[in-house]
Amino acid sequence: MTARLPFLAYPGSMTTPAQLRIAEAHLRRVDPVMRSVIAEIGPCRLDRYSRRQALPALFQTIIGQQISVQAARSIHRRFRALYGGRDPSARRLLSTSDEDLRGAGLSRPKVAYLRDLAGHVSSRRLSLSALEHLPDDEVNEALVQVKGIGPWTAEVFMIFRLGRLDMLPVDDIGLLDGAKVLYGLPLRPQESELREIAEPWRPYRSVGCWFLWQGRRRARGIELR
């Protein structure tokens, strides 16, 4: 069994290319499908996502909930345009009117979610900097206190911002579609089937997820990210 290294549980720092190369070698060894996918897609680039600041990353993740990637990008651009093309601070978000936020394409629930997140951060009920040093379950527990943040949002945040390498957001439609395409399944797998597929990937399931997402994009003729 592969030993868990300290950075896998408590990263505290960005994911590095060296860590990702180790993860890819593991995936190639334990999963023939992953071996082929990695050969076709090339190196995992999760390291470049974790450069973003935590609050903007959470804003973007909430904006992207339950909508297509294209719609999420468009709304996120209009959201940032409210602030001169930049990411707002918590206090600036709180000072923005509902009318302006709705005008950017945000639904009423998402406006409420963004406000609740900004309120938690502004009041220091949620310390985003402290999350980097907490184990996965405590990160999840802290984040789900915010309205509109559930396990999916917390797990995606841990993959793309905190650099946690062993996450598996099983209710992510993109992952389920990616598994269907790459593993030649007749139907989109159930969550339990995705867990079974990903079990050999431990302790690098986040990297396997990245390749599923990219494989789905490739199958749809969408530029890889």
Secondary structure, 3 states (H helix, E strand, C coil): CCCCCHHHHCCCCCCCHHHHHHHHHHHHHHCHHHHHHHHHHCCCCHHHHCCCCHHHHHHHHHHCCCCCHHHHHHHHHHHHHCCCCCCCCHHHHHCCCHHHHHHCCCCHHHHHHHHHHHHHHHCCCCCHHHHCCCCHHHHHHHHCCCCCCCHHHHHHHHHHCCCCCCCCCCCCHHHHHHHHHHCCCCCCCCHHHHHHHHHHHCCCHHHHHHHHHHHHHHHCCCCCC
